[in-house]
C-alpha cells in the first residue's frame, strides 16, 4: 500500500518561505561539511608536523643549523617551527648586537614567541566559529520553518467545513522536514566543533610547553654569553 506523501513532492509543494528555510539549511550544511573536511586535514597536519619537529629539535641538533635549514626552505614556517624561528631569530639579533642582560634577552624571545603562538592558534581556530554558529542556530531556523508551515496548514483548515487528517498531513509533514533538516545541519557541526576545539586546545598546550622549554634553553645560552663577555671585559 503506497503512501500518498512523497518526500521530494512535499519539499516542492511547500510554501516559498519554508523552501527558503530548507535551502538555507542545505547551504549551511554543505558549508559546514566543507569546513569539517578542511579543518580535519589542517589539524591532522599540524599534529604530525609538531611530532616531527619535536623529534628533530630534541635529537641534539645544533640550533643554529636547525634555524638555517628551516629558513632556507621555500614558504613560511608554521606550528612549532614558527615558534622556534621567532624565538631564535630574536635571540640571534640580541646576540649579534651584544645588547642586554640574559633576562632582557629572554623577555625579547618570549614576546616574539608569544606573538607567533597567538598567530598559529588563530590559524588552527579559523572557521571553527562558523561550525559553532551552524550548530547553535540551525535547529531554530528549522523550527521557524516548521512553525510557519504548521501555521499555514491550520489556516487552510479554516477554509473547509470538515477537516480530515488526510488534508492536514501534507502541510504538517512538509513543515516537520524543516526541523529535520535543521538537526541534520546542526548535529555534525556541533560534534565537529567540540572535537576540533579539543584538538586545538591540546596543540596550544603543546606549543606553550615547547615555548617554555625552548626559552629556558635560550636563557641558559644567554647567561653563558653574558658571563663570557663579563670575564673578557674583566
Secondary structure, DSSP 8 states (H G I E B T S, - for coil): ---S--HHHHHHTS-HHHHHHHHHHHHHHHHHHHHHHHHHHHHHHHHHHHHHHHHHHTTT--HHHHHHHHHHSSS---THHHHHHHHHHHHHHHHHHT-S-HHHHHHHHHHHHHHHHHHHHHHHTTTHHHHHHHHHHHHHHHHHHHHHHHHHHHHHHTTSSS--HHHHHHHHHHHHHHHHHHHHHHHHHHHHHHHHHHHHHHHHHHHHHHHHHHHHHHHHHHHHHHHHHHHHH-
